[in-house]
Amino acid sequence: MKFYRQCTLRHKHSVTVAWIEERGARLGCQVTLEDSEDPSLFWTVETVSRQRVSQTEAQEKARESVKFARAGSLGGLRGNK
């Protein structure tokens, strides 16, 4: 069974939060995001949550986050610093 952790990721000046497979959830690792606008971009892992969830749970949490962002949250899923 695969497990996932929520991570803060950075690419240049863009920051996003995503549930990524545990094997890549290590500070400083470079990962790609299959469902991003440009899946060839490498993102650097900046933070890793302690919470470990199954693939099904990670997918559910990601869907909840998208719904929250679309409802007008101030934070959203992406931001620039």
GUMIKOL-707968 format. One record per atom (N, C-alpha, C, CB): residue in three letters; atom name; x negated, y, z. Coordinates in nm, 3 decimals, always signed. Each point is the difference from the previous one (the first is absolute). Glycine has a CB too. Example, Ala and Ser with C-alpha at 12.3 -4.5 7.8 and 13.67 -1.06 7.14 Angstrom:
NODE  residuo  atomo     east    north       up
NODE      ala      N   -1.319   -0.569   +0.780
NODE      ala     CA   +0.089   +0.119   +0.000
NODE      ala      C   -0.090   +0.120   +0.000
NODE      ala     CB   +0.189   -0.117   +0.125
NODE      ser      N   -0.154   +0.222   -0.197
NODE      ser     CA   -0.082   +0.119   +0.006
NODE      ser      C   +0.077   +0.109   +0.073
NODE      ser     CB   -0.118   -0.063   -0.215
This chain:
NODE  residuo  atomo     east    north       up
NODE      met      N   -0.084   -0.118   +0.000
NODE      met     CA   +0.084   +0.118   +0.000
NODE      met      C   -0.089   +0.125   +0.000
NODE      met     CB   +0.185   -0.125   +0.123
NODE      lys      N   -0.148   +0.223   -0.204
NODE      lys     CA   -0.073   +0.126   -0.006
NODE      lys      C   +0.059   +0.097   +0.102
NODE      lys     CB   -0.054   -0.037   -0.245
NODE      phe      N   -0.037   +0.115   +0.306
NODE      phe     CA   +0.043   +0.102   +0.094
NODE      phe      C   -0.046   +0.136   -0.050
NODE      phe     CB   -0.010   -0.164   +0.191
NODE      tyr      N   +0.083   +0.267   -0.149
NODE      tyr     CA   -0.024   +0.137   -0.045
NODE      tyr      C   -0.013   +0.094   +0.118
NODE      tyr     CB   +0.127   -0.047   -0.211
NODE      arg      N   -0.200   +0.158   +0.189
NODE      arg     CA   -0.013   +0.105   +0.100
NODE      arg      C   +0.024   +0.134   -0.067
NODE      arg     CB   -0.163   -0.137   +0.135
NODE      gln      N   +0.223   +0.227   -0.061
NODE      gln     CA   +0.024   +0.134   -0.053
NODE      gln      C   -0.130   +0.080   +0.011
NODE      gln     CB   +0.247   -0.008   +0.065
NODE      cys      N   -0.283   +0.073   -0.174
NODE      cys     CA   -0.126   +0.074   -0.005
NODE      cys      C   +0.021   +0.140   -0.058
NODE      cys     CB   -0.125   -0.217   -0.025
NODE      thr      N   +0.039   +0.308   +0.067
NODE      thr     CA   -0.008   +0.132   -0.063
NODE      thr      C   -0.112   -0.011   -0.102
NODE      thr     CB   +0.087   +0.127   +0.208
NODE      leu      N   -0.059   -0.084   -0.331
NODE      leu     CA   -0.095   -0.013   -0.110
NODE      leu      C   -0.026   +0.137   -0.061
NODE      leu     CB   +0.079   -0.234   -0.046
NODE      arg      N   -0.201   +0.254   -0.004
NODE      arg     CA   -0.037   +0.127   -0.063
NODE      arg      C   -0.063   -0.025   -0.136
NODE      arg     CB   -0.033   +0.106   +0.227
NODE      his      N   +0.072   -0.021   -0.324
NODE      his     CA   -0.066   +0.006   -0.130
NODE      his      C   -0.021   +0.148   -0.029
NODE      his     CB   +0.107   -0.220   -0.086
NODE      lys      N   -0.231   +0.263   +0.088
NODE      lys     CA   -0.036   +0.142   -0.015
NODE      lys      C   +0.077   +0.081   +0.103
NODE      lys     CB   -0.047   -0.030   -0.247
NODE      his      N   +0.140   +0.117   +0.202
NODE      his     CA   +0.074   +0.084   +0.094
NODE      his      C   +0.139   -0.053   +0.030
NODE      his     CB   -0.128   +0.193   -0.086
NODE      ser      N   +0.162   -0.308   +0.033
NODE      ser     CA   +0.133   -0.059   +0.023
NODE      ser      C   -0.008   -0.102   +0.112
NODE      ser     CB   +0.062   +0.037   -0.241
NODE      val      N   +0.044   -0.039   +0.323
NODE      val     CA   +0.010   -0.094   +0.111
NODE      val      C   +0.135   -0.069   -0.011
NODE      val     CB   -0.151   +0.140   +0.150
NODE      thr      N   +0.153   -0.270   -0.124
NODE      thr     CA   +0.125   -0.075   +0.001
NODE      thr      C   -0.006   -0.104   +0.111
NODE      thr     CB   +0.031   +0.036   -0.249
NODE      val      N   +0.085   -0.086   +0.284
NODE      val     CA   +0.011   -0.108   +0.099
NODE      val      C   +0.062   -0.119   -0.071
NODE      val     CB   +0.023   +0.163   +0.196
NODE      ala      N   -0.082   -0.280   -0.176
NODE      ala     CA   +0.050   -0.119   -0.069
NODE      ala      C   -0.024   -0.124   +0.086
NODE      ala     CB   -0.044   +0.107   -0.223
NODE      trp      N   +0.128   -0.207   +0.199
NODE      trp     CA   -0.021   -0.132   +0.060
NODE      trp      C   -0.089   -0.077   -0.097
NODE      trp     CB   +0.226   +0.000   +0.124
NODE      ile      N   -0.346   -0.038   -0.080
NODE      ile     CA   -0.091   -0.073   -0.089
NODE      ile      C   -0.037   -0.133   +0.063
NODE      ile     CB   -0.090   +0.217   -0.092
NODE      glu      N   +0.051   -0.309   +0.005
NODE      glu     CA   -0.037   -0.133   +0.046
NODE      glu      C   -0.113   +0.010   +0.102
NODE      glu     CB   +0.072   -0.099   -0.220
NODE      glu      N   -0.060   +0.021   +0.325
NODE      glu     CA   -0.091   +0.006   +0.113
NODE      glu      C   -0.148   -0.014   -0.040
NODE      glu     CB   +0.183   -0.093   +0.139
NODE      arg      N   -0.212   +0.014   -0.240
NODE      arg     CA   -0.140   -0.020   -0.039
NODE      arg      C   -0.067   +0.128   -0.047
NODE      arg     CB   +0.058   -0.234   -0.062
NODE      gly      N   +0.021   +0.333   +0.014
NODE      gly     CA   -0.056   +0.127   -0.044
NODE      gly      C   +0.017   +0.111   +0.102
NODE      gly     CB   +0.045   -0.069   -0.230
NODE      ala      N   +0.021   +0.039   +0.340
NODE      ala     CA   +0.031   +0.101   +0.102
NODE      ala      C   -0.117   +0.016   +0.097
NODE      ala     CB   +0.245   -0.054   -0.021
NODE      arg      N   -0.354   +0.107   -0.031
NODE      arg     CA   -0.122   +0.024   +0.079
NODE      arg      C   -0.047   +0.142   -0.028
NODE      arg     CB   -0.066   -0.247   -0.006
NODE      leu      N   +0.030   +0.319   +0.109
NODE      leu     CA   -0.046   +0.138   -0.018
NODE      leu      C   -0.110   +0.007   -0.105
NODE      leu     CB   +0.060   +0.050   +0.237
NODE      gly      N   -0.043   +0.043   -0.330
NODE      gly     CA   -0.099   +0.020   -0.104
NODE      gly      C   +0.016   -0.086   -0.123
NODE      gly     CB   -0.149   +0.064   +0.178
NODE      cys      N   +0.235   -0.166   -0.172
NODE      cys     CA   +0.022   -0.086   -0.118
NODE      cys      C   +0.063   +0.081   -0.113
NODE      cys     CB   +0.028   -0.202   +0.149
NODE      gln      N   -0.056   +0.163   -0.271
NODE      gln     CA   +0.059   +0.060   -0.119
NODE      gln      C   +0.106   -0.096   -0.051
NODE      gln     CB   -0.214   +0.127   -0.059
NODE      val      N   +0.337   -0.077   +0.043
NODE      val     CA   +0.111   -0.085   -0.046
NODE      val      C   +0.074   +0.070   -0.113
NODE      val     CB   +0.023   -0.102   +0.229
NODE      thr      N   +0.049   +0.023   -0.308
NODE      thr     CA   +0.089   +0.056   -0.102
NODE      thr      C   +0.143   -0.029   +0.044
NODE      thr     CB   -0.172   -0.032   -0.186
NODE      leu      N   +0.265   +0.113   +0.137
NODE      leu     CA   +0.141   -0.017   +0.034
NODE      leu      C   +0.077   -0.034   -0.127
NODE      leu     CB   -0.020   +0.163   +0.193
NODE      glu      N   +0.066   -0.285   -0.202
NODE      glu     CA   +0.068   -0.049   -0.120
NODE      glu      C   +0.120   +0.084   -0.040
NODE      glu     CB   -0.077   -0.226   +0.060
NODE      asp      N   +0.152   +0.276   +0.037
NODE      asp     CA   +0.123   +0.072   -0.031
NODE      asp      C   -0.017   +0.152   -0.002
NODE      asp     CB   +0.124   -0.188   +0.101
NODE      ser      N   -0.248   +0.236   -0.106
NODE      ser     CA   -0.023   +0.144   -0.004
NODE      ser      C   +0.011   +0.052   -0.144
NODE      ser     CB   -0.149   -0.018   +0.203
NODE      glu      N   +0.146   +0.150   -0.217
NODE      glu     CA   +0.009   +0.061   -0.133
NODE      glu      C   -0.118   -0.044   -0.088
NODE      glu     CB   +0.121   +0.197   +0.100
NODE      asp      N   -0.238   -0.215   -0.039
NODE      asp     CA   -0.118   -0.045   -0.074
NODE      asp      C   -0.063   -0.115   +0.077
NODE      asp     CB   -0.040   +0.232   -0.098
NODE      pro      N   +0.079   -0.356   +0.067
NODE      pro     CA   -0.050   -0.116   +0.074
NODE      pro      C   -0.149   -0.026   -0.015
NODE      pro     CB   +0.223   -0.095   -0.028
NODE      ser      N   -0.293   +0.172   -0.056
NODE      ser     CA   -0.145   -0.020   -0.015
NODE      ser      C   -0.079   +0.087   +0.098
NODE      ser     CB   +0.036   -0.055   -0.240
NODE      leu      N   +0.031   +0.148   +0.310
NODE      leu     CA   -0.070   +0.086   +0.096
NODE      leu      C   -0.042   -0.077   +0.124
NODE      leu     CB   +0.131   +0.194   -0.083
NODE      phe      N   -0.249   -0.163   +0.132
NODE      phe     CA   -0.047   -0.060   +0.125
NODE      phe      C   +0.026   +0.096   +0.114
NODE      phe     CB   -0.177   -0.131   -0.122
NODE      trp      N   +0.239   +0.079   +0.227
NODE      trp     CA   +0.033   +0.076   +0.120
NODE      trp      C   -0.090   -0.050   +0.113
NODE      trp     CB   +0.241   +0.035   -0.077
NODE      thr      N   -0.286   +0.055   +0.163
NODE      thr     CA   -0.083   -0.036   +0.114
NODE      thr      C   +0.088   -0.013   +0.124
NODE      thr     CB   -0.200   +0.119   -0.100
NODE      val      N   +0.185   -0.230   +0.172
NODE      val     CA   +0.077   -0.024   +0.122
NODE      val      C   -0.059   +0.088   +0.110
NODE      val     CB   +0.056   -0.240   -0.069
NODE      glu      N   +0.029   +0.330   +0.126
NODE      glu     CA   -0.045   +0.091   +0.105
NODE      glu      C   +0.050   -0.039   +0.138
NODE      glu     CB   -0.005   +0.179   -0.170
NODE      thr      N   +0.124   -0.237   +0.178
NODE      thr     CA   +0.050   -0.050   +0.128
NODE      thr      C   +0.071   -0.133   -0.024
NODE      thr     CB   +0.027   +0.236   +0.091
NODE      val      N   -0.025   -0.319   +0.012
NODE      val     CA   +0.065   -0.131   -0.007
NODE      val      C   +0.083   -0.018   +0.127
NODE      val     CB   -0.188   -0.099   -0.144
NODE      ser      N   +0.316   +0.067   +0.127
NODE      ser     CA   +0.086   -0.021   +0.117
NODE      ser      C   -0.034   -0.133   +0.068
NODE      ser     CB   +0.183   +0.136   -0.109
NODE      arg      N   -0.148   -0.145   +0.234
NODE      arg     CA   -0.019   -0.126   +0.073
NODE      arg      C   +0.109   -0.100   -0.033
NODE      arg     CB   -0.112   +0.126   +0.185
NODE      gln      N   +0.227   -0.074   -0.228
NODE      gln     CA   +0.114   -0.087   -0.030
NODE      gln      C   -0.027   -0.085   -0.123
NODE      gln     CB   +0.155   +0.168   +0.102
NODE      arg      N   -0.130   -0.297   -0.088
NODE      arg     CA   -0.019   -0.097   -0.107
NODE      arg      C   +0.137   -0.056   -0.035
NODE      arg     CB   -0.238   -0.059   +0.076
NODE      val      N   +0.275   +0.065   -0.205
NODE      val     CA   +0.132   -0.049   -0.041
NODE      val      C   -0.014   -0.094   -0.120
NODE      val     CB   +0.108   +0.211   +0.085
NODE      ser      N   -0.005   -0.293   -0.105
NODE      ser     CA   +0.002   -0.090   -0.115
NODE      ser      C   +0.025   +0.080   -0.127
NODE      ser     CB   +0.084   -0.190   +0.145
NODE      gln      N   -0.102   +0.127   -0.260
NODE      gln     CA   +0.022   +0.065   -0.128
NODE      gln      C   +0.145   +0.048   -0.011
NODE      gln     CB   -0.179   -0.144   -0.104
NODE      thr      N   +0.273   +0.062   +0.146
NODE      thr     CA   +0.141   +0.036   -0.006
NODE      thr      C   +0.028   +0.123   +0.086
NODE      thr     CB   +0.060   -0.241   -0.039
NODE      glu      N   -0.114   +0.243   +0.161
NODE      glu     CA   +0.020   +0.115   +0.088
NODE      glu      C   -0.064   +0.127   -0.058
NODE      glu     CB   +0.006   -0.155   +0.197
NODE      ala      N   -0.123   +0.142   -0.255
NODE      ala     CA   -0.069   +0.115   -0.060
NODE      ala      C   +0.082   +0.057   -0.115
NODE      ala     CB   -0.224   -0.097   +0.065
NODE      gln      N   +0.281   +0.010   -0.147
NODE      gln     CA   +0.084   +0.046   -0.111
NODE      gln      C   +0.124   +0.073   +0.051
NODE      gln     CB   -0.082   -0.191   -0.140
NODE      glu      N   +0.143   +0.139   +0.246
NODE      glu     CA   +0.117   +0.065   +0.059
NODE      glu      C   -0.036   +0.136   +0.057
NODE      glu     CB   +0.098   -0.225   +0.053
NODE      lys      N   -0.211   +0.233   +0.017
NODE      lys     CA   -0.043   +0.127   +0.060
NODE      lys      C   -0.035   +0.102   -0.109
NODE      lys     CB   -0.087   -0.125   +0.200
NODE      ala      N   +0.028   +0.080   -0.309
NODE      ala     CA   -0.033   +0.090   -0.110
NODE      ala      C   +0.128   +0.056   -0.063
NODE      ala     CB   -0.214   -0.129   -0.044
NODE      arg      N   +0.315   +0.045   +0.026
NODE      arg     CA   +0.128   +0.046   -0.055
NODE      arg      C   +0.065   +0.102   +0.093
NODE      arg     CB   +0.031   -0.221   -0.116
NODE      glu      N   -0.037   +0.196   +0.247
NODE      glu     CA   +0.056   +0.094   +0.097
NODE      glu      C   -0.072   +0.135   -0.009
NODE      glu     CB   +0.061   -0.193   +0.153
NODE      ser      N   -0.191   +0.191   -0.169
NODE      ser     CA   -0.077   +0.124   -0.010
NODE      ser      C   +0.038   +0.080   -0.123
NODE      ser     CB   -0.188   -0.111   +0.121
NODE      val      N   +0.209   +0.043   -0.232
NODE      val     CA   +0.039   +0.068   -0.124
NODE      val      C   +0.138   +0.064   +0.018
NODE      val     CB   -0.137   -0.162   -0.138
NODE      lys      N   +0.229   +0.089   +0.199
NODE      lys     CA   +0.134   +0.056   +0.025
NODE      lys      C   -0.010   +0.124   +0.088
NODE      lys     CB   +0.102   -0.229   -0.023
NODE      phe      N   -0.185   +0.224   +0.126
NODE      phe     CA   -0.019   +0.111   +0.092
NODE      phe      C   -0.058   +0.120   -0.074
NODE      phe     CB   -0.033   -0.161   +0.191
NODE      ala      N   -0.067   +0.138   -0.274
NODE      ala     CA   -0.064   +0.108   -0.075
NODE      ala      C   +0.099   +0.064   -0.097
NODE      ala     CB   -0.222   -0.115   +0.021
NODE      arg      N   +0.302   +0.034   -0.086
NODE      arg     CA   +0.099   +0.053   -0.096
NODE      arg      C   +0.109   +0.078   +0.070
NODE      arg     CB   -0.047   -0.193   -0.150
NODE      ala      N   +0.069   +0.164   +0.279
NODE      ala     CA   +0.104   +0.070   +0.075
NODE      ala      C   -0.047   +0.138   +0.044
NODE      ala     CB   +0.088   -0.220   +0.078
NODE      gly      N   -0.214   +0.253   -0.105
NODE      gly     CA   -0.049   +0.134   +0.029
NODE      gly      C   -0.090   +0.013   +0.120
NODE      gly     CB   +0.203   +0.076   -0.102
NODE      ser      N   -0.274   -0.181   +0.138
NODE      ser     CA   -0.092   +0.010   +0.112
NODE      ser      C   -0.108   +0.102   -0.034
NODE      ser     CB   +0.045   -0.239   +0.068
NODE      leu      N   -0.098   +0.305   +0.033
NODE      leu     CA   -0.106   +0.097   -0.023
NODE      leu      C   -0.131   -0.069   -0.035
NODE      leu     CB   +0.112   +0.156   +0.158
NODE      gly      N   -0.135   -0.273   -0.099
NODE      gly     CA   -0.126   -0.069   -0.023
NODE      gly      C   -0.005   -0.073   -0.132
NODE      gly     CB   -0.020   -0.023   +0.241
NODE      gly      N   +0.126   -0.045   -0.278
NODE      gly     CA   +0.001   -0.076   -0.124
NODE      gly      C   -0.106   -0.109   +0.002
NODE      gly     CB   +0.084   +0.199   -0.120
NODE      leu      N   -0.112   -0.253   +0.004
NODE      leu     CA   -0.100   -0.105   -0.011
NODE      leu      C   -0.133   +0.051   -0.051
NODE      leu     CB   +0.182   -0.160   -0.038
NODE      arg      N   -0.182   +0.274   -0.024
NODE      arg     CA   -0.124   +0.054   -0.056
NODE      arg      C   -0.013   +0.144   +0.043
NODE      arg     CB   +0.010   -0.157   -0.198
NODE      gly      N   -0.132   +0.199   +0.206
NODE      gly     CA   -0.025   +0.140   +0.034
NODE      gly      C   -0.139   +0.040   -0.041
NODE      gly     CB   +0.159   -0.016   +0.191
NODE      asn      N   -0.184   +0.141   -0.191
NODE      asn     CA   -0.134   +0.052   -0.033
NODE      asn      C   -0.053   +0.075   +0.120
NODE      asn     CB   +0.057   +0.017   -0.245
NODE      lys      N   -0.185   -0.027   +0.264
NODE      lys     CA   -0.066   +0.074   +0.108
NODE      lys      C   -0.087   +0.105   -0.060
NODE      lys     CB   +0.005   -0.198   +0.150
